[in-house]
Amino acid sequence: MAEAHRREWGFVLAATVRITRDIDVAEECVQDAYAKALRAWGSTGVPTKPSAWLTTVAKRRALDLGRRQATFKRSLPLLVDEQEAPALDSAALGEAADDRLRLVFTCCHPALSPDAQVALTLRLLCGLTTAEVARAFLVTETTMAARITRAKKKIAAARIPFRVPAPDEMPARIDAVLTVVLLLFTTGHRAPAGENLVRADLVERALDLARMLRALLPADADVAGLLGLILLTDARRATRTAPDGRLLLLEEQDRALWDSDAIVEGVALVDEAHRRRPPGRFALQAAIAAVHAQAPSWEETDWEEIVGLYDHLVTVWPSPVVALNRAVAVGLARGAPAGLAALAALAAEPQLADYSYLPAARAEFLRRIGRLSEARASYDEALRLTDNAVERKFLAERIGQLEAAPGTSAGERAT
């Protein structure tokens, strides 16, 4: 049942919104469908097509509410004439894709703030919990719950239509949609919490959406860059953990097992995205991923090229997380002291205050130059901020290695 929720929520909700034209009502209907599935599937087993089963039950509930409560007369925030919406290539995308794209573009309407656009899409289309969305934004769950509620009310008040925008509206909408898909992928690629490092359902949902957008906008350089970035990064998925579940750093991964077809396709997309001058943020991120993907080994990685790409990226897209990634690249290109100096400049950044990768990166550089007690303290901090079981195990092992390191005093081991 949990698997069905992760994989099917977005499909079912998008199809139900088409009937209700009201997000809150659609959510109620889908939740009711899942409750019925929990009861029915316990005795009959999971059906061959759980998405179709859930969608049918949710739609029936929506139609019943419409008949009994006059929902369609009272709640029209998303009601539009279907003829107003530009037709999608149904052969290339399919009806389910059509519904999901409509829901993505509805959530990413310019009447909503950028943060609200991303948060609402992750919550509604991707089925992330409010807590998971909050972690992705580095804010509290309470703050995120209020943000999502305000966004849904805004959609109702502004009567935002449930459709893919017309071509002349697309430039104002596509960046938010691409941001949503990237954050969805990032959340799946390195799950903020849970027993697994990767949430494959979220990764696959992001890849699916990126391919839909590519079919819708085949000449868009940013779409090409985003799809290339996802393909190149996800090409390493099979090697990111050992058979026993242990986290493997990039330098430990067997590159012969990387997905070569995904790398070839991703690199071609990067080349296409970089034909636009200047390249956008998605093209730059994809280019960084391409440097990693094409390096024959960890030792042969061109870290100075990666630093240069981050220099461009932090100008095009200023972000604390981008600055953190750049600082790590500086340390790998120019030595741990340089990396520590770059990280120190980010110590007062509010958005990174609860971000575990900042103290984890600091700990790695401190460990490399033998400042073991300081490294231990930073690993401890990272461990406190990490909810993912695979990452927690990795950090705990690092701490254990430091405690057992020759030359570590009893006093240091006790801290």
C-alpha positions in Angstrom: 0.0 0.0 0.0 2.8 2.4 0.8 4.4 1.6 -2.6 1.1 2.4 -4.3 0.9 5.7 -2.5 4.4 6.7 -3.5 4.0 5.7 -7.2 0.4 6.4 -8.0 -0.6 9.5 -5.9 0.3 12.0 -8.6 -1.4 10.1 -11.4 -4.6 9.6 -9.4 -4.8 13.2 -8.1 -4.2 14.8 -11.5 -6.9 12.6 -13.1 -9.3 13.5 -10.2 -8.7 17.2 -10.5 -9.9 17.0 -14.1 -13.3 15.9 -12.7 -13.6 18.1 -9.6 -11.8 21.3 -10.8 -11.0 21.8 -7.1 -7.8 20.7 -5.5 -9.1 20.3 -2.0 -12.0 18.2 -3.2 -9.8 16.1 -5.4 -7.4 15.4 -2.4 -10.4 14.4 -0.3 -11.6 12.0 -3.0 -8.1 10.5 -3.5 -7.6 10.0 0.2 -11.0 8.2 0.3 -9.9 6.0 -2.5 -6.7 5.0 -0.7 -8.7 4.3 2.5 -11.0 2.0 0.5 -7.9 0.3 -1.1 -6.4 -0.3 2.3 -9.6 -2.3 3.2 -10.2 -4.0 -0.1 -6.6 -4.9 -1.0 -6.0 -6.5 2.3 -8.3 -9.4 1.3 -8.2 -9.4 -2.5 -4.5 -8.4 -3.0 -3.1 -5.4 -4.9 -4.7 -5.3 -8.4 -2.7 -5.6 -11.6 -3.2 -1.8 -12.3 -3.5 -0.1 -8.9 -3.5 3.4 -10.5 -6.6 2.5 -12.6 -8.3 1.1 -9.6 -7.6 4.1 -7.4 -8.5 6.6 -10.2 -11.8 4.9 -10.8 -12.8 5.0 -7.1 -11.6 8.6 -6.7 -13.5 9.7 -9.8 -16.7 8.0 -8.6 -16.4 9.7 -5.3 -15.9 13.0 -7.0 -18.9 12.6 -9.2 -21.0 11.5 -6.2 -19.9 14.7 -4.3 -20.8 16.7 -7.4 -24.3 15.3 -7.5 -25.0 15.4 -3.8 -23.3 18.6 -2.8 -23.4 20.7 -6.1 -19.6 20.8 -5.9 -19.3 22.1 -9.4 -21.5 25.0 -8.9 -19.9 26.1 -5.6 -16.3 25.4 -6.4 -15.1 26.7 -9.7 -11.5 27.8 -9.1 -10.1 25.5 -11.9 -13.1 25.4 -14.2 -12.1 26.1 -17.9 -13.5 25.3 -21.2 -11.4 22.3 -22.4 -11.1 24.1 -25.8 -9.1 26.9 -24.2 -6.3 24.5 -23.4 -3.7 23.9 -26.2 -3.9 20.4 -27.3 -1.0 18.1 -26.3 0.5 15.4 -28.5 -1.6 12.6 -27.0 0.3 10.0 -29.0 3.6 11.1 -27.5 2.4 11.9 -24.0 -0.8 9.9 -23.3 -3.9 11.0 -21.3 -2.2 10.5 -17.9 0.7 12.6 -18.9 -1.7 15.2 -20.2 -3.4 15.4 -16.7 -0.1 15.6 -14.8 1.3 18.4 -17.0 -1.9 20.3 -16.5 -1.5 19.9 -12.7 2.2 20.9 -12.8 1.4 24.1 -14.8 -1.6 24.9 -12.6 0.6 24.7 -9.5 3.3 26.8 -11.2 1.1 29.7 -12.1 2.8 33.1 -11.8 0.1 34.3 -9.4 1.9 32.1 -6.8 5.3 32.8 -5.3 8.2 30.7 -6.7 8.5 28.8 -3.4 4.8 28.2 -3.2 4.8 26.8 -6.8 7.5 24.3 -6.0 6.1 23.3 -2.7 2.6 22.8 -3.9 3.7 20.7 -6.9 5.8 18.5 -4.7 3.0 18.0 -2.3 0.2 17.4 -4.8 1.7 15.8 -7.8 4.4 13.9 -6.2 2.7 12.9 -3.0 5.5 14.1 -0.7 4.4 14.6 2.9 4.5 18.2 4.2 7.5 17.2 6.3 9.4 15.9 3.3 8.7 19.1 1.4 9.8 21.1 4.4 13.1 19.3 4.4 13.7 20.0 0.8 13.2 23.7 1.5 15.2 23.7 4.7 12.2 25.1 6.7 10.0 23.8 9.5 7.0 21.6 8.8 4.7 24.2 10.3 6.1 26.9 8.0 5.6 24.6 5.0 2.1 23.6 6.0 1.1 27.3 6.1 2.8 28.0 2.8 0.9 25.1 1.0 -2.4 26.1 2.5 -2.0 29.7 1.3 -1.0 28.5 -2.2 -4.2 26.4 -2.5 -6.3 29.3 -1.3 -4.6 31.5 -3.9 -5.5 29.0 -6.6 -9.1 29.1 -5.6 -9.3 32.9 -5.2 -7.5 33.6 -8.5 -9.6 30.9 -10.3 -6.4 29.5 -11.9 -7.3 27.2 -14.8 -6.3 23.6 -15.0 -4.5 23.6 -18.3 -1.2 23.7 -20.0 -0.5 27.4 -20.9 -0.7 28.8 -24.4 2.6 29.2 -26.2 2.8 33.0 -25.4 2.4 32.2 -21.7 5.0 29.4 -21.6 8.1 31.6 -20.9 6.6 32.9 -17.7 5.8 29.4 -16.5 8.5 27.0 -17.7 11.3 28.0 -15.3 9.1 27.2 -12.2 8.1 23.8 -13.7 11.7 22.9 -14.4 12.6 23.9 -10.8 9.9 21.7 -9.5 11.1 18.7 -11.5 14.7 19.3 -10.4 13.8 19.5 -6.7 11.7 16.4 -7.1 14.7 14.6 -8.6 17.0 15.9 -5.9 14.7 14.7 -3.2 14.6 11.3 -4.7 18.3 11.1 -5.6 19.3 11.6 -2.0 16.2 11.0 0.2 16.1 13.4 3.2 14.7 10.5 5.4 14.0 6.8 5.4 15.9 3.6 5.2 17.1 4.0 1.6 19.5 6.4 0.1 17.4 6.8 -3.1 13.7 7.1 -3.5 13.4 5.5 -6.9 9.8 6.5 -7.3 10.6 10.2 -7.1 13.6 9.8 -9.4 11.5 8.0 -12.0 8.7 10.6 -11.6 11.1 13.4 -12.2 12.6 11.7 -15.2 9.1 11.0 -16.6 8.1 14.6 -16.2 11.4 15.8 -17.8 10.7 13.6 -20.8 7.2 14.9 -21.1 8.4 18.4 -21.1 11.0 17.5 -23.7 8.2 16.1 -25.9 6.2 19.3 -25.4 9.1 21.7 -25.9 11.7 19.9 -28.0 13.6 23.1 -28.9 13.9 24.5 -25.3 17.5 24.6 -24.1 16.6 24.6 -20.5 14.4 21.5 -20.9 17.3 19.8 -22.7 19.6 20.8 -19.8 17.3 19.5 -17.1 16.8 16.2 -18.8 20.5 15.9 -19.4 21.3 16.7 -15.8 18.8 14.0 -14.5 20.1 11.4 -16.9 23.8 12.0 -16.1 23.3 12.1 -12.3 21.0 9.1 -12.2 23.4 7.1 -14.3 25.4 6.4 -11.1 22.4 5.1 -9.2 23.4 1.4 -9.1 26.8 2.2 -7.7 26.0 4.6 -4.9 25.6 1.9 -2.3 27.4 -1.3 -1.8 25.6 -4.7 -1.8 25.4 -4.5 2.0 23.7 -1.1 1.8 26.8 0.9 2.7 27.1 4.4 1.2 29.8 4.6 -1.5 31.3 8.0 -2.2 32.0 9.1 -5.8 35.6 8.1 -5.5 34.7 4.6 -4.4 32.1 3.8 -7.2 32.8 1.4 -10.0 32.4 3.5 -13.1 32.2 0.5 -15.3 28.7 -0.1 -13.8 27.4 3.4 -14.6 24.6 3.5 -17.2 26.5 4.2 -20.4 23.4 4.7 -22.5 22.1 7.4 -20.1 25.5 9.1 -20.2 25.6 9.2 -24.0 22.1 10.6 -24.1 22.8 13.1 -21.3 26.0 14.4 -22.9 24.2 15.0 -26.2 21.6 17.0 -24.4 24.3 19.1 -22.6 25.8 19.9 -25.9 22.4 21.0 -27.2 21.7 23.1 -24.2 25.0 24.9 -24.4 24.3 26.1 -27.9 22.3 28.8 -26.3 24.5 31.7 -25.2 24.9 32.3 -22.4 24.0 28.9 -21.1 21.3 28.7 -18.4 21.5 27.2 -14.9 20.2 23.8 -16.0 22.8 23.6 -18.8 25.5 24.5 -16.3 24.4 22.0 -13.8 24.2 19.4 -16.5 27.7 20.3 -17.7 29.1 19.7 -14.1 27.4 16.3 -14.1 28.9 15.6 -17.5 32.4 16.2 -16.3 31.9 13.6 -13.6 30.3 11.2 -16.0 33.1 11.4 -18.6 36.0 11.3 -16.2 37.7 7.9 -16.5 38.4 7.8 -12.8 38.1 9.9 -9.6 41.8 10.9 -9.9 41.3 12.1 -13.5 38.3 14.3 -12.7 38.9 17.9 -13.9 38.0 19.7 -10.6 39.2 23.0 -11.9 36.8 22.8 -14.7 34.0 22.0 -12.2 35.0 25.0 -10.1 34.9 27.2 -13.2 31.4 25.9 -14.0 30.3 26.6 -10.5 31.7 30.1 -10.7 29.3 30.7 -13.7 26.4 28.9 -12.0 26.6 30.9 -8.8 26.4 34.0 -10.9 23.4 32.8 -12.9 21.7 31.2 -10.0 22.8 32.5 -6.6 22.0 29.8 -4.0 23.5 28.7 -0.7 23.5 25.1 -1.8 25.2 25.9 -5.1 27.8 27.9 -3.0 28.3 24.9 -0.8 28.8 22.6 -3.8 31.3 25.1 -5.2 33.2 25.1 -1.9 33.5 21.3 -1.9 34.8 21.5 -5.5 37.4 24.1 -4.5 38.6 21.8 -1.7 39.0 18.9 -4.1 40.7 21.0 -6.7 43.0 23.1 -4.5 43.3 21.2 -1.3 41.4 20.8 2.0 42.5 24.2 3.5 41.1 26.0 0.5 37.9 24.0 0.8 37.6 24.8 4.5 38.1 28.5 3.8 35.3 28.4 1.3 33.0 26.5 3.7 33.8 29.0 6.5 32.4 31.8 4.4 29.0 29.9 4.4 28.9 29.3 8.2 26.5 32.2 8.9 24.1 31.4 6.0 20.7 30.9 7.6 19.4 28.4 5.0 22.4 26.1 5.7 22.0 26.2 9.5 20.2 22.8 9.5 21.7 21.4 6.3 23.7 18.3 7.2 26.0 18.4 4.1 27.7 21.6 5.4 29.2 20.0 8.6 29.7 16.7 6.7 31.8 18.5 4.1 33.7 20.4 6.7 34.4 17.1 8.6 35.8 15.4 5.5 38.3 18.2 4.9 39.3 18.4 8.6 39.8 14.6 8.6 42.0 14.8 5.5 44.4 17.3 7.2 44.5 15.4 10.5 42.4 17.8 12.6 40.6 14.8 14.1 38.9 16.2 17.1 37.4 19.0 15.0 36.4 16.5 12.4 34.7 14.4 15.0 32.7 17.5 16.2 31.6 18.2 12.6 30.6 14.6 12.0 28.6 14.7 15.2 26.8 17.8 14.0 26.0 16.3 10.6 24.7 13.1 12.3 22.3 15.2 14.4 20.9 16.8 11.3 20.6 13.6 9.2 17.4 11.5 9.1 18.4 9.2 6.2 19.4 5.8 7.6 22.2 5.1 5.0 23.8 8.5 5.6 23.5 8.1 9.4 25.3 4.8 9.2 28.1 6.3 7.0 28.6 9.2 9.4 28.6 6.9 12.5 31.3 4.8 10.8 33.4 7.9 10.1 33.1 8.8 13.8 34.1 5.3 14.8 37.1 5.4 12.5 38.2 8.7 14.0 37.9 7.4 17.6 40.1 4.4 16.6 42.7 6.5 14.7 46.3 6.2 16.0 47.3 9.3 17.9 43.8 10.2 19.0 44.0 11.0 22.7 41.6 9.5 25.3 40.4 13.0 25.9 39.5 13.5 22.3 37.8 10.1 22.1 35.6 11.1 25.1 34.4 14.3 23.5 
